[in-house]
Amino acid sequence: MDVNVKDIRKRGLKALKYLQDIDKDDILEAIGLEERSSAWATTLGTLGIFALGCLVGAGIGLAFAPKSGEEFRNELGERMRRKADDLGVSQDTLSRSEMPVT
């Protein structure tokens, strides 16, 4: 029975490395369970995805906008004044709508 000390040491180090790599999720998976995520984790994840979607949507909107905001507001105001003239809205009502928007 020739037992080599180096071989035993090598096997022991290999087994120790394997045991150090095991974490809680590995153990739960081995027995057929999984960690339940908390309600806060689910909510924060959902809010994060929503915020990311808002940022992407705003970026796409800015990238494909045909006019600047000032041009669009001026054009929209002019269209509303013309439509008010067509409908016969009084000048007093119209002058109130010309107040600057901040």
VOKOLMAR-623773 format. One record per residue: x, y, z of N, C-alpha, C, O, CB in turn; residue number from 1. Coordinates in Angstrom, 3 decimals, padded with zeros to 6 digits. Glycine has a CB too. Example, Ala and Ser with C-alpha at 12.3 -4.5 7.8 and 13.67 -1.06 7.14 Angstrom:
<recs>
REC       n_u       n_v       n_w      ca_u      ca_v      ca_w       c_u       c_v       c_w       o_u       o_v       o_w      cb_u      cb_v      cb_w  pos
REC   013.190  -005.690   007.800   012.300  -004.500   007.800   013.200  -003.300   007.800   014.236  -003.319   008.465   011.308  -004.473   009.046    1
REC   012.850  -002.250   007.080   013.670  -001.060   007.140   012.900   000.030   007.870   013.409   001.138   008.039   014.084  -000.598   005.725    2
</recs>
This chain:
<recs>
REC       n_u       n_v       n_w      ca_u      ca_v      ca_w       c_u       c_v       c_w       o_u       o_v       o_w      cb_u      cb_v      cb_w  pos
REC   000.840  -001.163   000.000   000.000   000.000   000.000   000.895   001.238   000.000   001.390   001.693   001.031  -000.961  -000.009   001.212    1
REC   001.067   001.740  -001.178   001.946   002.884  -001.332   001.099   004.143  -001.487   000.557   004.407  -002.560   002.894   002.699  -002.544    2
REC   000.991   004.904  -000.424   000.203   006.135  -000.428   001.170   007.298  -000.560   002.079   007.477   000.250  -000.675   006.268   000.868    3
REC   000.953   008.056  -001.575   001.820   009.187  -001.838   001.264   010.418  -001.121   000.107   010.786  -001.324   001.953   009.441  -003.363    4
REC   002.074   011.043  -000.297   001.643   012.208   000.474   001.308   013.373  -000.445   000.353   014.106  -000.190   002.727   012.620   001.476    5
REC   002.074   013.552  -001.499   001.799   014.637  -002.448   000.444   014.445  -003.121  -000.288   015.409  -003.343   002.908   014.715  -003.512    6
REC   000.116   013.199  -003.444  -001.152   012.909  -004.094  -002.329   013.210  -003.154  -003.342   013.767  -003.576  -001.191   011.441  -004.552    7
REC  -002.183   012.838  -001.887  -003.234   013.112  -000.903  -003.407   014.616  -000.724  -004.526   015.127  -000.657  -002.903   012.443   000.454    8
REC  -002.285   015.307  -000.650  -002.341   016.764  -000.484  -003.023   017.409  -001.693  -003.838   018.318  -001.534  -000.915   017.348  -000.293    9
REC  -002.692   016.944  -002.894  -003.282   017.491  -004.121  -004.797   017.255  -004.138  -005.564   018.154  -004.484  -002.623   016.851  -005.372   10
REC  -005.221   016.049  -003.764  -006.663   015.749  -003.712  -007.370   016.605  -002.663  -008.478   017.092  -002.884  -006.890   014.256  -003.406   11
REC  -006.707   016.777  -001.521  -007.294   017.590  -000.463  -007.475   019.041  -000.886  -008.511   019.645  -000.609  -006.435   017.523   000.778   12
REC  -006.478   019.600  -001.553  -006.580   020.982  -002.031  -007.669   021.128  -003.094  -008.381   022.131  -003.127  -005.232   021.449  -002.596   13
REC  -007.793   020.122  -003.960  -008.834   020.146  -004.986  -010.224   020.101  -004.339  -011.127   020.825  -004.756  -008.655   018.961  -005.967   14
REC  -010.392   019.259  -003.331  -011.673   019.159  -002.624  -011.981   020.452  -001.872  -013.128   020.898  -001.847  -011.657   017.970  -001.646   15
REC  -010.961   021.053  -001.260  -011.155   022.313  -000.544  -011.580   023.420  -001.498  -012.471   024.206  -001.176  -009.874   022.716   000.191   16
REC  -010.953   023.490  -002.666  -011.327   024.502  -003.658  -012.784   024.299  -004.095  -013.535   025.265  -004.232  -010.375   024.439  -004.889   17
REC  -013.176   023.048  -004.312  -014.557   022.755  -004.704  -015.537   023.200  -003.609  -016.576   023.789  -003.906  -014.725   021.242  -004.994   18
REC  -015.207   022.918  -002.360  -016.095   023.293  -001.258  -016.170   024.809  -001.074  -017.213   025.329  -000.679  -015.626   022.640   000.037   19
REC  -015.083   025.518  -001.355  -015.097   026.974  -001.229  -015.976   027.633  -002.295  -016.493   028.729  -002.077  -013.676   027.517  -001.322   20
REC  -016.148   026.984  -003.430  -016.955   027.542  -004.515  -018.461   027.328  -004.318  -019.265   027.909  -005.047  -016.527   026.931  -005.829   21
REC  -018.846   026.506  -003.350  -020.263   026.241  -003.111  -020.871   027.417  -002.356  -020.317   027.884  -001.361  -020.458   024.916  -002.318   22
REC  -022.027   027.893  -002.845  -022.722   028.976  -002.140  -024.140   028.540  -001.794  -024.528   027.403  -002.062  -022.747   030.270  -002.997   23
REC  -024.903   029.434  -001.205  -026.249   029.131  -000.728  -027.162   028.671  -001.869  -027.959   027.749  -001.694  -026.850   030.356  -000.040   24
REC  -027.046   029.311  -003.031  -027.898   028.943  -004.162  -027.622   027.518  -004.648  -028.544   026.810  -005.052  -027.696   029.928  -005.308   25
REC  -026.347   027.095  -004.609  -026.002   025.728  -005.007  -026.654   024.710  -004.075  -027.162   023.685  -004.532  -024.475   025.538  -005.012   26
REC  -026.643   024.983  -002.797  -027.239   024.060  -001.822  -028.754   024.002  -001.999  -029.346   022.923  -002.004  -026.887   024.491  -000.379   27
REC  -029.378   025.183  -002.145  -030.833   025.191  -002.342  -031.220   024.472  -003.628  -032.226   023.762  -003.656  -031.361   026.630  -002.370   28
REC  -030.440   024.644  -004.690  -030.730   023.950  -005.953  -030.581   022.446  -005.799  -031.356   021.680  -006.371  -029.808   024.453  -007.068   29
REC  -029.592   022.023  -005.033  -029.349   020.587  -004.835  -030.513   019.910  -004.123  -030.796   018.742  -004.388  -028.064   020.371  -004.038   30
REC  -031.191   020.618  -003.225  -032.320   019.997  -002.518  -033.665   020.373  -003.142  -034.719   020.043  -002.599  -032.305   020.406  -001.044   31
REC  -033.624   021.072  -004.298  -034.856   021.344  -005.036  -035.598   022.587  -004.598  -036.803   022.695  -004.825  -035.758   020.194  -004.917   32
REC  -034.915   023.517  -003.983  -035.546   024.755  -003.548  -034.857   025.938  -004.223  -033.799   025.791  -004.834  -035.490   024.892  -002.003   33
REC  -035.463   027.092  -004.104  -034.819   028.316  -004.576  -035.147   029.451  -003.626  -036.139   029.401  -002.899  -035.264   028.664  -006.017   34
REC  -034.316   030.462  -003.639  -034.500   031.604  -002.750  -035.653   032.459  -003.256  -035.741   032.755  -004.448  -033.203   032.443  -002.647   35
REC  -036.527   032.849  -002.353  -037.664   033.683  -002.711  -037.231   035.140  -002.665  -036.642   035.592  -001.683  -038.869   033.428  -001.763   36
REC  -037.532   035.884  -003.749  -037.175   037.302  -003.749  -038.228   038.081  -002.964  -039.406   037.724  -002.943  -037.052   037.849  -005.206   37
REC  -037.778   039.135  -002.331  -038.688   039.929  -001.507  -039.553   040.822  -002.380  -039.255   041.037  -003.555  -037.904   040.775  -000.493   38
REC  -040.624   041.338  -001.799  -041.513   042.236  -002.526  -040.791   043.515  -002.907  -041.034   044.075  -003.976  -042.750   042.559  -001.691   39
REC  -039.899   043.982  -002.030  -039.141   045.203  -002.325  -038.222   044.999  -003.514  -038.108   045.879  -004.367  -038.326   045.641  -001.106   40
REC  -037.568   043.858  -003.581  -036.660   043.585  -004.695  -037.425   043.540  -006.015  -036.952   044.056  -007.028  -035.912   042.259  -004.469   41
REC  -038.600   042.926  -006.003  -039.419   042.863  -007.215  -039.897   044.250  -007.611  -039.855   044.607  -008.788  -040.622   041.927  -007.010   42
REC  -040.349   045.036  -006.642  -040.848   046.384  -006.925  -039.746   047.281  -007.456  -039.944   047.989  -008.444  -041.458   047.001  -005.673   43
REC  -038.586   047.258  -006.811  -037.473   048.098  -007.261  -036.996   047.691  -008.647  -036.628   048.547  -009.452  -036.313   048.020  -006.270   44
REC  -036.998   046.414  -008.930  -036.623   045.949  -010.268  -037.600   046.439  -011.322  -037.193   046.861  -012.404  -036.549   044.428  -010.301   45
REC  -038.887   046.384  -011.007  -039.906   046.852  -011.938  -039.790   048.354  -012.161  -039.893   048.823  -013.295  -041.301   046.500  -011.422   46
REC  -039.578   049.110  -011.090  -039.424   050.563  -011.232  -038.170   050.914  -012.028  -038.172   051.870  -012.804  -039.368   051.230  -009.852   47
REC  -037.126   050.161  -011.841  -035.898   050.388  -012.599  -036.103   050.177  -014.087  -035.618   050.959  -014.904  -034.798   049.476  -012.100   48
REC  -036.821   049.121  -014.439  -037.113   048.853  -015.850  -038.009   049.943  -016.419  -037.815   050.369  -017.557  -037.779   047.470  -016.020   49
REC  -038.993   050.403  -015.640  -039.877   051.483  -016.092  -039.081   052.764  -016.334  -039.277   053.431  -017.349  -040.993   051.737  -015.057   50
REC  -038.182   053.112  -015.403  -037.371   054.327  -015.551  -036.462   054.225  -016.778  -036.288   055.199  -017.511  -036.524   054.570  -014.280   51
REC  -035.896   053.062  -016.991  -035.065   052.863  -018.171  -035.887   053.034  -019.447  -035.421   053.643  -020.411  -034.413   051.473  -018.138   52
REC  -037.095   052.505  -019.455  -037.981   052.678  -020.614  -038.328   054.131  -020.858  -038.389   054.575  -022.005  -039.254   051.881  -020.424   53
REC  -038.561   054.887  -019.770  -038.847   056.324  -019.914  -037.661   057.053  -020.525  -037.834   057.888  -021.412  -039.202   056.947  -018.551   54
REC  -036.467   056.745  -020.059  -035.271   057.393  -020.599  -035.053   057.051  -022.071  -034.712   057.922  -022.871  -034.047   056.988  -019.789   55
REC  -035.246   055.802  -022.419  -035.076   055.388  -023.815  -036.132   056.067  -024.685  -035.818   056.547  -025.774  -035.170   053.842  -023.950   56
REC  -037.378   056.111  -024.218  -038.449   056.765  -024.979  -038.193   058.248  -025.167  -038.409   058.782  -026.256  -039.780   056.567  -024.285   57
REC  -037.735   058.919  -024.122  -037.434   060.350  -024.239  -036.281   060.573  -025.207  -036.311   061.510  -026.005  -037.094   060.951  -022.861   58
REC  -035.281   059.728  -025.142  -034.143   059.852  -026.056  -034.553   059.655  -027.502  -034.119   060.398  -028.383  -033.065   058.852  -025.693   59
REC  -035.386   058.656  -027.749  -035.869   058.418  -029.112  -036.730   059.584  -029.577  -036.632   060.007  -030.729  -036.670   057.099  -029.186   60
REC  -037.576   060.110  -028.686  -038.415   061.255  -029.038  -037.585   062.472  -029.396  -037.897   063.177  -030.355  -039.352   061.593  -027.895   61
REC  -036.525   062.726  -028.631  -035.657   063.863  -028.935  -034.869   063.645  -030.226  -034.628   064.584  -030.985  -034.695   064.113  -027.778   62
REC  -034.476   062.408  -030.462  -033.685   062.117  -031.655  -034.499   062.270  -032.936  -033.959   062.667  -033.968  -033.120   060.712  -031.573   63
REC  -035.787   061.959  -032.878  -036.610   061.984  -034.079  -037.582   063.157  -034.122  -038.474   063.171  -034.970  -037.373   060.705  -034.190   64
REC  -037.441   064.139  -033.239  -038.333   065.301  -033.232  -038.078   066.133  -034.493  -036.932   066.475  -034.786  -038.120   066.167  -031.940   65
REC  -039.149   066.461  -035.247  -038.949   067.206  -036.489  -038.627   068.680  -036.260  -038.016   069.312  -037.122  -040.176   067.091  -037.351   66
REC  -039.022   069.238  -035.125  -038.809   070.659  -034.841  -038.379   070.833  -033.396  -038.552   069.945  -032.561  -040.087   071.480  -035.126   67
REC  -037.812   072.002  -033.122  -037.463   072.300  -031.742  -038.733   072.624  -030.959  -039.788   072.847  -031.553  -036.454   073.475  -031.669   68
REC  -038.639   072.652  -029.656  -039.810   072.935  -028.822  -040.382   074.314  -029.072  -041.601   074.478  -029.113  -039.453   072.798  -027.368   69
REC  -039.523   075.310  -029.240  -040.002   076.680  -029.468  -040.736   076.779  -030.802  -041.797   077.399  -030.874  -038.826   077.679  -029.433   70
REC  -040.191   076.183  -031.853  -040.858   076.198  -033.156  -042.215   075.516  -033.075  -043.202   076.005  -033.624  -039.986   075.513  -034.217   71
REC  -042.253   074.385  -032.384  -043.508   073.642  -032.275  -044.564   074.443  -031.509  -045.726   074.486  -031.911  -043.266   072.294  -031.585   72
REC  -044.153   075.081  -030.393  -045.116   075.883  -029.623  -045.644   077.058  -030.444  -046.839   077.353  -030.406  -044.467   076.400  -028.329   73
REC  -044.762   077.731  -031.186  -045.208   078.848  -032.026  -046.190   078.386  -033.090  -047.223   079.019  -033.308  -044.013   079.528  -032.686   74
REC  -045.865   077.283  -033.751  -046.759   076.745  -034.779  -048.098   076.322  -034.183  -049.151   076.569  -034.771  -046.103   075.555  -035.485   75
REC  -048.055   075.689  -033.025  -049.290   075.259  -032.364  -050.138   076.464  -031.968  -051.356   076.447  -032.142  -048.970   074.404  -031.124   76
REC  -049.504   077.511  -031.436  -050.236   078.730  -031.072  -050.880   079.381  -032.283  -052.022   079.836  -032.214  -049.306   079.723  -030.390   77
REC  -050.156   079.429  -033.390  -050.702   080.014  -034.620  -051.894   079.209  -035.131  -052.894   079.784  -035.561  -049.616   080.089  -035.704   78
REC  -051.791   077.901  -035.086  -052.911   077.046  -035.508  -054.138   077.279  -034.625  -055.266   077.340  -035.117  -052.501   075.555  -035.462   79
REC  -053.905   077.407  -033.320  -055.029   077.635  -032.407  -055.675   078.999  -032.669  -056.899   079.118  -032.618  -054.558   077.541  -030.938   80
REC  -054.868   080.029  -032.948  -055.435   081.350  -033.262  -056.271   081.298  -034.540  -057.353   081.882  -034.603  -054.310   082.398  -033.411   81
REC  -055.767   080.596  -035.558  -056.541   080.477  -036.809  -057.842   079.724  -036.569  -058.891   080.109  -037.085  -055.712   079.761  -037.898   82
REC  -057.772   078.655  -035.790  -058.983   077.871  -035.509  -059.966   078.703  -034.698  -061.173   078.618  -034.922  -058.633   076.564  -034.753   83
REC  -059.470   079.507  -033.755  -060.343   080.381  -032.969  -061.023   081.402  -033.869  -062.201   081.700  -033.675  -059.546   081.095  -031.863   84
REC  -060.299   081.951  -034.859  -060.899   082.887  -035.807  -061.988   082.198  -036.622  -063.047   082.774  -036.869  -059.826   083.474  -036.740   85
REC  -061.723   080.966  -037.035  -062.721   080.221  -037.814  -063.972   079.944  -036.994  -065.081   079.959  -037.527  -062.129   078.902  -038.318   86
REC  -063.799   079.688  -035.687  -064.951   079.377  -034.838  -065.614   080.635  -034.282  -066.691   080.548  -033.692  -064.524   078.476  -033.692   87
REC  -065.001   081.786  -034.455  -065.588   083.034  -033.988  -065.412   083.279  -032.511  -066.281   083.887  -031.887  -067.025   083.057  -034.309   88
REC  -064.316   082.828  -031.929  -064.045   083.053  -030.515  -063.673   084.518  -030.338  -062.996   085.105  -031.183  -062.908   082.110  -029.991   89
REC  -064.125   085.108  -029.222  -063.903   086.540  -028.995  -062.420   086.854  -028.834  -061.625   085.998  -028.445  -064.673   087.008  -027.755   90
REC  -062.066   088.097  -029.140  -060.674   088.537  -029.052  -060.182   088.550  -027.604  -058.995   088.339  -027.358  -060.521   089.928  -029.670   91
REC  -061.081   088.796  -026.642  -060.691   088.811  -025.226  -060.197   087.428  -024.790  -059.187   087.321  -024.094  -061.880   089.259  -024.339   92
REC  -060.887   086.401  -025.185  -060.481   085.020  -024.852  -059.157   084.704  -025.532  -058.289   084.042  -024.963  -061.575   083.988  -025.287   93
REC  -059.022   085.186  -026.746  -057.798   084.917  -027.507  -056.594   085.605  -026.881  -055.509   085.025  -026.836  -057.961   085.373  -028.958   94
REC  -056.765   086.832  -026.396  -055.627   087.555  -025.826  -055.148   086.913  -024.526  -053.963   086.990  -024.202  -056.000   089.017  -025.578   95
REC  -056.053   086.281  -023.780  -055.635   085.571  -022.575  -054.783   084.362  -022.920  -053.905   083.971  -022.150  -056.851   085.138  -021.762   96
REC  -055.041   083.779  -024.067  -054.261   082.596  -024.444  -052.881   082.956  -024.954  -052.042   082.073  -025.130  -054.995   081.800  -025.498   97
REC  -052.626   084.226  -025.193  -051.303   084.650  -025.690  -050.321   084.897  -024.547  -049.181   085.295  -024.788  -051.436   085.923  -026.538   98
REC  -050.745   084.669  -023.326  -049.848   084.853  -022.193  -048.698   083.852  -022.307  -048.910   082.714  -022.724  -050.608   084.679  -020.841   99
REC  -047.491   084.262  -021.944  -046.351   083.346  -022.082  -046.490   082.134  -021.172  -046.951   082.229  -020.035  -045.044   084.074  -021.773  100
REC  -046.085   081.021  -021.699  -046.113   079.773  -020.951  -044.736   079.563  -020.353  -043.723   079.631  -021.049  -046.529   078.567  -021.855  101
REC  -044.711   079.306  -019.048  -043.414   079.078  -018.395  -043.281   077.655  -017.958  -042.257   077.277  -017.390  -043.234   079.998  -017.203  102
</recs>
